[in-house]
Amino acid sequence: VQLQASGGGLVHPGGSLRLSCAASGFTLDYRTIGWFRQVPGKVREGISCVNRHGITNYEDSVQGRFTISRDNAKKMVYLQMNSLKPEDTAVYYCAVTEPRLKQSSTYCARNADSYDYWGQGTQVTVSS
């Protein structure tokens, strides 16, 4: 079971990046997927999630700028990040839950405790 995040880098304020997360050794079916970020000295922050029904949830500071998506057939997860700001600088992680048949039709969780498998992280730096 492995998650491999990629797509990070250095971008100017206002720019865009697309993060990818490739799953290997398991399928994404029936799993909730989350993106998190962490800066040194701070708690890992859940910024977005998408469940098996396609229900999404975003942290307020990224709402309207970031878009999470999933492609179960390709076993890929994406985070499109637009209008990036210096405060978006962090290491970004993808994570998935164990498969769960019953999932909410209105909500997905962004707390780290809800997730079972984690990728290794990719650095995003927003700076002029």
N, C-alpha and C positions, 0 to 999 in steps of 0.2 A: 504494500500500500504506500503510494508515494504521490505527493503533490509537488510540482515544480513551477514556481512562479518566475516570470520573466517580464521584460518590457520597461523596467525602471531606467532612470537616467537623469541627466541634467536638462532642465528646461527653463526658459525664461518665464517670468510672471505673465499670465494671460495665455500661455501655451497649453498644449494638450499632450497627453500620453495615453496609451492603451496598455494596460497590464493584462497578461495572460496567465492562466494557471492550468497546467496539464496534469490530468490524473492518470496514474498507471497502476495496474494491479487490482483495480476495482472499477465499477461503473458509478456514474453520478445519479442514476435513477433512485428516486425515493429519498434522496439526501438533500438537506438544506445546505446551502453554500454561503459562506461569508467572506468578506474582505475586512481586514483589520489593519491598523497602522500603529506604530510605536516610535516615539522619540526617546532618546536617552533620559533616564530619570523619571519617566512617566509611565503610567499604566497603559497597557495595550488597549486601544480604542476600537470598538466595532463600528465601522462606518457604513456598511451595507450588507444586505443579505437577500437571498432569493430562495424560496422553497420550491417544492416539487410542483406546486400549482402555479408557479410564476409570480407569486406574491412577493413584492419587494419592500424593503424598509431602508431608509437612509438616515444617517445622523444629520442633524440640522445644518451643520456647517458645510456639508457637501450636497445637500438637497438642491436639485436643479442644475448642478454642475457635473456630477458623477452619475454614470449609468452602469448597473451590473447586468450581466446577461450570462446565459448558460447554453451550451450545445451538448446535450447528453450523448448524441450519436458520436461526436468527435471527442467526448470526454474533456471538454474545455470549458473554462470559466473566464469571463472577461470583466475588466473594469475600465470603462472609458472615462477619462478624467479631462474635463475641459475647464477653461478659465482658471487655470492653476494659480495658486497664491503661495507666497513664501511659507505661510503657516501650514501648507500641505506637505512640507518636507518631513519625511519619515521613512522608516522601513515598512513596507507593505507586505502583508501576509494573506494568503488564502487559507481557508479552512473548510472542512466539511463535517457533517454529522454522520452517525451511523444511519443506515436506511430506516426510515420510519414511514409506515403505510399511512397512518393518520397524521395529517398535518393541517394546520389552521388554514381556513380560506380567506383570512383577513390579515394575518400577521406572520412575520418570521423574526426570530430572536437574533439580536446582535451581541449578546453577552458571550464572552469567551468560554465560559463554563459549559455552554451548550454544544460546543464543538469537540470532535474527537480526534481529528487528524489535521495536521498543519503542514503547510509548505515552509520552505526555508527562508523566505523573505526576499524582497527586491527593493533596493534603495531608490527613492525618488527625491530629487533635490530641485527645488524651485528657487532660482536666484538669478539676478541680473548681473 
